Amino acid sequence: MKTAVDMQASGATPRQIYTWTEQGWLKPRQDGKVGSGRSYTYDDSELVVCERMARLTAGGITARVAADIARQAGDLVEVAPQVYVLVLDDRQAVPRLEVFYLGLVSDEEARGEG
């Protein structure tokens, strides 16, 4: 289990961690406590998500989109029309993030008609 202080090792600021948690993009463990002043604990898998989000947002991707991408390691994620991001999680200490540009094709070419 990780605390918010542990999560800062991911490269995210305390404010980012708080905001991402409040928005539901990071998911703390449910301990039954509610109200202000509560502290959060996170599973190790959330640390990985936080690391990815920190790197993606540092690269200019919005936090909302970064949250979607960060949970889809190994999947090709369309972030804009014909712009894809692929997160490669090959068990490194910090997952690599690769951005690929896939050439523009017409609708006919995409259907194999062109």
N, CA, C and O of each residue as an XYZ file, in Angstrom:
456
protein
N       0.833     -1.180      0.000
C       0.000      0.000      0.000
C       0.878      1.243      0.000
O       1.921      1.289      0.652
N       0.437      2.240     -0.737
C       1.179      3.484     -0.866
C       0.356      4.632     -0.289
O      -0.873      4.631     -0.367
N       1.045      5.605      0.286
C       0.390      6.823      0.749
C       0.590      7.906     -0.305
O       1.311      7.705     -1.283
N      -0.045      9.042     -0.102
C       0.121     10.160     -1.033
C       1.586     10.589     -1.094
O       2.063     11.004     -2.151
N       2.302     10.494      0.025
C       3.727     10.839      0.036
C       4.501      9.874     -0.858
O       5.377     10.297     -1.613
N       4.185      8.572     -0.780
C       4.829      7.587     -1.658
C       4.524      7.886     -3.122
O       5.380      7.712     -3.990
N       3.314      8.332     -3.387
C       2.890      8.604     -4.759
C       3.695      9.751     -5.376
O       3.837      9.813     -6.597
N       4.222     10.658     -4.552
C       4.994     11.776     -5.078
C       6.270     11.308     -5.766
O       6.826     12.038     -6.587
N       6.744     10.110     -5.449
C       7.923      9.554     -6.114
C       7.652      9.318     -7.594
O       8.589      9.125     -8.370
N       6.396      9.331     -7.992
C       6.024      9.124     -9.388
C       6.329     10.346    -10.243
O       6.330     10.265    -11.471
N       6.587     11.468     -9.599
C       6.814     12.699    -10.332
C       5.621     13.633    -10.298
O       5.696     14.746    -10.817
N       4.533     13.207     -9.706
C       3.346     14.049     -9.576
C       3.463     14.903     -8.315
O       4.051     14.485     -7.318
N       2.902     16.088     -8.377
C       2.909     16.969     -7.209
C       1.788     16.555     -6.257
O       0.849     15.873     -6.668
N       1.877     16.960     -4.993
C       0.787     16.650     -4.064
C      -0.556     17.178     -4.559
O      -1.581     16.515     -4.393
N      -0.560     18.369     -5.167
C      -1.795     18.948     -5.688
C      -2.367     18.091     -6.813
O      -3.577     17.871     -6.876
N      -1.492     17.602     -7.709
C      -1.962     16.735     -8.795
C      -2.571     15.452     -8.232
O      -3.643     15.027     -8.665
N      -1.896     14.846     -7.282
C      -2.390     13.603     -6.693
C      -3.763     13.831     -6.054
O      -4.676     13.025     -6.231
N      -3.900     14.923     -5.317
C      -5.178     15.246     -4.687
C      -6.259     15.448     -5.751
O      -7.343     14.871     -5.666
N      -5.952     16.268     -6.748
C      -6.939     16.565     -7.795
C      -7.311     15.309     -8.563
O      -8.492     15.056     -8.804
N      -6.324     14.524     -8.948
C      -6.596     13.306     -9.716
C      -7.429     12.322     -8.902
O      -8.269     11.609     -9.453
N      -7.198     12.282     -7.595
C      -7.997     11.409     -6.728
C      -9.430     11.939     -6.623
O     -10.386     11.176     -6.756
N      -9.573     13.221     -6.389
C     -10.908     13.814     -6.265
C     -11.709     13.676     -7.559
O     -12.930     13.527     -7.513
N     -11.040     13.724     -8.708
C     -11.711     13.573     -9.998
C     -12.023     12.108    -10.308
O     -12.767     11.814    -11.244
N     -11.454     11.191     -9.523
C     -11.695      9.768     -9.748
C     -10.707      9.127    -10.707
O     -10.879      7.971    -11.093
N      -9.667      9.871    -11.099
C      -8.679      9.335    -12.035
C      -7.664      8.451    -11.324
O      -7.113      7.537    -11.937
N      -7.407      8.702    -10.054
C      -6.649      7.784     -9.197
C      -7.640      7.200     -8.204
O      -8.517      7.903     -7.702
N      -7.500      5.937     -7.930
C      -8.483      5.247     -7.096
C      -7.835      4.775     -5.788
O      -7.090      3.795     -5.776
N      -8.126      5.481     -4.691
C      -7.581      5.053     -3.399
C      -8.305      3.808     -2.895
O      -9.403      3.476     -3.343
N      -7.659      3.136     -1.957
C      -8.321      2.004     -1.300
C      -9.479      2.536     -0.478
O      -9.399      3.618      0.104
N     -10.526      1.787     -0.437
C     -11.699      2.180      0.340
C     -11.527      1.690      1.770
O     -11.496      0.486      2.024
N     -11.414      2.631      2.701
C     -11.244      2.241      4.102
C     -12.453      2.599      4.960
O     -12.429      2.427      6.179
N     -13.507      3.096      4.322
C     -14.723      3.418      5.051
C     -14.737      4.800      5.662
O     -15.772      5.247      6.156
N     -13.604      5.487      5.639
C     -13.543      6.832      6.203
C     -14.055      7.830      5.180
O     -13.807      7.699      3.981
N     -14.769      8.823      5.672
C     -15.281      9.884      4.801
C     -15.009     11.227      5.458
O     -14.678     11.297      6.642
N     -15.152     12.290      4.677
C     -15.019     13.624      5.227
C     -13.671     14.248      4.927
O     -12.766     13.597      4.404
N     -13.557     15.508      5.266
C     -12.309     16.217      5.005
C     -11.252     15.777      6.009
O     -11.566     15.310      7.103
N     -10.014     15.933      5.617
C      -8.908     15.583      6.495
C      -8.513     14.121      6.466
O      -7.587     13.713      7.167
N      -9.206     13.328      5.664
C      -8.853     11.915      5.606
C      -7.605     11.734      4.737
O      -7.360     12.511      3.814
N      -6.840     10.719      5.043
C      -5.678     10.410      4.213
C      -6.023      9.197      3.353
O      -6.811      8.336      3.743
N      -5.420      9.157      2.193
C      -5.674      8.070      1.255
C      -4.519      7.091      1.246
O      -3.370      7.467      1.473
N      -4.828      5.842      0.983
C      -3.798      4.857      0.673
C      -4.150      4.271     -0.688
O      -5.319      4.196     -1.067
N      -3.117      3.859     -1.414
C      -3.277      3.387     -2.786
C      -2.596      2.038     -2.960
O      -1.588      1.752     -2.313
N      -3.151      1.217     -3.832
C      -2.499     -0.030     -4.207
C      -1.300      0.283     -5.099
O      -1.207      1.367     -5.676
N      -0.388     -0.679     -5.205
C       0.795     -0.495     -6.049
C       0.421     -0.207     -7.499
O       1.125      0.534     -8.184
N      -0.672     -0.782     -7.966
C      -1.088     -0.555     -9.349
C      -1.438      0.911     -9.589
O      -1.273      1.412    -10.701
N      -1.918      1.598     -8.561
C      -2.239      3.021     -8.710
C      -0.976      3.868     -8.807
O      -0.988      4.931     -9.428
N       0.118      3.403     -8.194
C       1.390      4.108     -8.341
C       1.820      4.094     -9.805
O       2.308      5.100    -10.321
N       1.639      2.964    -10.468
C       1.983      2.856    -11.888
C       1.119      3.821    -12.704
O       1.628      4.516    -13.583
N      -0.173      3.864    -12.418
C      -1.081      4.788    -13.118
C      -0.634      6.225    -12.867
O      -0.610      7.032    -13.797
N      -0.285      6.553    -11.642
C       0.151      7.899    -11.293
C       1.438      8.265    -12.035
O       1.573      9.389    -12.517
N       2.382      7.329    -12.130
C       3.629      7.574    -12.867
C       3.333      7.880    -14.327
O       3.886      8.821    -14.897
N       2.470      7.091    -14.922
C       2.120      7.308    -16.326
C       1.428      8.653    -16.515
O       1.742      9.395    -17.446
N       0.477      8.965    -15.622
C      -0.227     10.242    -15.731
C       0.744     11.414    -15.600
O       0.636     12.391    -16.342
N       1.684     11.328    -14.669
C       2.653     12.408    -14.478
C       3.476     12.619    -15.747
O       3.715     13.757    -16.150
N       3.905     11.536    -16.370
C       4.714     11.656    -17.583
C       3.881     12.167    -18.755
O       4.359     12.976    -19.549
N       2.655     11.705    -18.866
C       1.797     12.154    -19.969
C       1.433     13.630    -19.831
O       1.468     14.374    -20.811
N       1.084     14.053    -18.617
C       0.726     15.462    -18.430
C       1.948     16.362    -18.595
O       1.827     17.488    -19.075
N       3.114     15.876    -18.202
C       4.343     16.657    -18.420
C       4.605     16.836    -19.919
O       5.225     17.812    -20.341
N       4.121     15.877    -20.709
C       4.267     15.955    -22.164
C       3.177     16.749    -22.844
O       3.167     16.855    -24.070
N       2.240     17.322    -22.063
C       1.233     18.195    -22.629
C      -0.147     17.590    -22.812
O      -1.046     18.261    -23.319
N      -0.338     16.344    -22.416
C      -1.649     15.710    -22.529
C      -2.474     16.087    -21.309
O      -1.954     16.106    -20.193
N      -3.743     16.385    -21.504
C      -4.587     16.779    -20.379
C      -4.727     15.628    -19.386
O      -4.595     14.460    -19.753
N      -4.990     15.963    -18.150
C      -5.098     14.949    -17.093
C      -6.225     13.965    -17.389
O      -6.075     12.768    -17.144
N      -7.349     14.450    -17.911
C      -8.477     13.565    -18.210
C      -8.072     12.520    -19.247
O      -8.359     11.335    -19.078
N      -7.412     12.949    -20.307
C      -6.977     12.011    -21.347
C      -5.854     11.127    -20.814
O      -5.818      9.932    -21.105
N      -4.941     11.703    -20.040
C      -3.841     10.929    -19.461
C      -4.366      9.801    -18.578
O      -3.798      8.709    -18.561
N      -5.444     10.061    -17.849
C      -6.017      9.030    -16.979
C      -6.522      7.857    -17.802
O      -6.338      6.704    -17.412
N      -7.153      8.133    -18.931
C      -7.640      7.059    -19.803
C      -6.478      6.251    -20.362
O      -6.505      5.021    -20.358
N      -5.461      6.951    -20.841
C      -4.304      6.290    -21.446
C      -3.555      5.468    -20.400
O      -3.145      4.340    -20.675
N      -3.376      6.021    -19.215
C      -2.556      5.390    -18.173
C      -3.076      4.026    -17.747
O      -2.301      3.182    -17.296
N      -4.364      3.801    -17.882
C      -4.952      2.519    -17.473
C      -4.990      1.496    -18.604
O      -5.511      0.397    -18.417
N      -4.455      1.832    -19.761
C      -4.568      0.951    -20.918
C      -3.207      0.514    -21.453
O      -2.966      0.596    -22.657
N      -2.330      0.060    -20.593
C      -1.015     -0.396    -21.028
C      -1.162     -1.504    -22.064
O      -1.938     -2.442    -21.884
N      -0.415     -1.384    -23.134
C      -0.456     -2.389    -24.181
C      -1.534     -2.157    -25.210
O      -1.596     -2.871    -26.211
N      -2.384     -1.177    -24.989
C      -3.459     -0.869    -25.923
C      -3.129      0.397    -26.691
O      -2.493      1.306    -26.159
N      -3.552      0.453    -27.914
C      -3.430      1.645    -28.734
C      -4.631      2.521    -28.442
O      -5.769      2.095    -28.643
N      -4.397      3.750    -27.967
C      -5.470      4.637    -27.540
C      -5.527      5.836    -28.483
O      -4.530      6.535    -28.665
N      -6.682      6.070    -29.077
C      -6.849      7.230    -29.953
C      -7.109      8.451    -29.093
O      -8.110      8.503    -28.378
N      -6.209      9.448    -29.152
C      -6.336     10.647    -28.333
C      -6.881     11.826    -29.123
O      -7.303     12.824    -28.539
N      -6.876     11.719    -30.421
C      -7.451     12.710    -31.329
C      -7.676     11.967    -32.641
O      -7.137     10.876    -32.827
N      -8.453     12.530    -33.544
C      -8.672     11.814    -34.803
C      -7.348     11.441    -35.466
O      -6.549     12.310    -35.813
N      -7.132     10.157    -35.635
C      -5.965      9.564    -36.275
C      -4.654      9.844    -35.536
O      -3.587      9.800    -36.148
N      -4.714     10.129    -34.241
C      -3.531     10.285    -33.397
C      -3.656      9.278    -32.265
O      -4.627      9.290    -31.509
N      -2.658      8.403    -32.159
C      -2.724      7.303    -31.208
C      -1.539      7.343    -30.259
O      -0.452      7.795    -30.619
N      -1.763      6.864    -29.039
C      -0.699      6.694    -28.054
C      -0.710      5.237    -27.636
O      -1.768      4.660    -27.384
N       0.458      4.654    -27.564
C       0.617      3.277    -27.125
C       1.507      3.275    -25.893
O       2.638      3.758    -25.948
N       1.015      2.741    -24.789
C       1.798      2.628    -23.563
C       2.369      1.217    -23.510
O       1.631      0.233    -23.463
N       3.684      1.140    -23.519
C       4.354     -0.154    -23.460
C       4.830     -0.379    -22.036
O       5.699      0.342    -21.546
N       4.277     -1.354    -21.386
C       4.652     -1.671    -20.008
C       5.473     -2.946    -20.039
O       4.933     -4.051    -19.992
N       6.788     -2.777    -20.118
C       7.645     -3.950    -20.222
C       8.405     -4.210    -18.929
O       9.544     -4.677    -18.937
N       7.750     -3.898    -17.828
C       8.259     -4.188    -16.484
C       9.517     -3.398    -16.139
O      10.301     -3.826    -15.291
N       9.719     -2.259    -16.779
C      10.808     -1.377    -16.384
C      10.394     -0.663    -15.109
O       9.225     -0.685    -14.723
N      11.362     -0.028    -14.458
C      11.033      0.731    -13.249
C      10.015      1.819    -13.571
O       9.102      2.075    -12.786
N      10.175      2.451    -14.717
C       9.206      3.448    -15.185
C       8.770      3.023    -16.576
O       9.606      2.893    -17.470
N       7.487      2.805    -16.775
C       7.017      2.357    -18.091
C       7.374      3.357    -19.185
O       7.337      4.569    -18.975
N       7.716      2.831    -20.346
C       7.988      3.679    -21.511
C       6.673      4.132    -22.104
O       5.687      3.396    -22.101
N       6.670      5.337    -22.605
C       5.515      5.847    -23.320
C       5.960      6.115    -24.747
O       6.915      6.860    -24.971
N       5.288      5.524    -25.700
C       5.640      5.697    -27.100
C       4.483      6.373    -27.806
O       3.325      6.008    -27.597
N       4.781      7.340    -28.628
C       3.760      8.007    -29.428
C       4.057      7.717    -30.887
O       5.170      7.947    -31.361
N       3.073      7.216    -31.587
C       3.220      6.884    -32.993
C       2.275      7.741    -33.812
O       1.142      8.000    -33.407
N       2.748      8.173    -34.955
C       1.871      8.853    -35.895
C       1.534      7.845    -36.971
O       2.421      7.337    -37.657
N       0.281      7.562    -37.118
C      -0.166      6.651    -38.160
C      -0.655      7.494    -39.318
O      -1.487      8.383    -39.138
N      -0.145      7.223    -40.499
C      -0.444      8.040    -41.666
C      -1.931      8.236    -41.897
O      -2.753      7.397    -41.530
N      -2.253      9.355    -42.508
C      -3.638      9.669    -42.815
C      -4.109      8.827    -43.991
O      -3.410      8.690    -44.995
N      -5.271      8.281    -43.856
C      -5.875      7.494    -44.949
C      -7.302      7.966    -45.131
O      -7.948      8.441    -44.197
N      -7.772      7.823    -46.345
C      -9.163      8.185    -46.609
C     -10.065      7.102    -46.061
O      -9.607      6.004    -45.746
N     -11.350      7.408    -45.946
C     -12.308      6.418    -45.482
C     -12.330      5.219    -46.418
O     -12.471      4.082    -45.968
N     -12.190      5.467    -47.721
C     -12.198      4.366    -48.695
C     -11.001      3.453    -48.497
O     -11.131      2.231    -48.564
N      -9.825      4.044    -48.252
C      -8.623      3.247    -48.014
C      -8.761      2.438    -46.736
O      -8.335      1.284    -46.682
N      -9.348      3.030    -45.714
C      -9.523      2.321    -44.446
C     -10.443      1.122    -44.617
O     -10.280      0.115    -43.928
N     -11.414      1.218    -45.534
C     -12.326      0.111    -45.778
C     -11.761     -0.860    -46.815
O     -12.391     -1.874    -47.115
N     -10.574     -0.560    -47.368
C      -9.962     -1.428    -48.373
C     -10.517     -1.221    -49.763
O     -10.386     -2.099    -50.615
N     -11.144     -0.062    -50.014
C     -11.762      0.197    -51.316
C     -10.896      1.105    -52.176
O     -11.233      1.358    -53.332
N      -9.776      1.604    -51.631
C      -9.014      2.589    -52.394
C      -7.646      2.205    -52.760
O      -6.939      2.980    -53.404
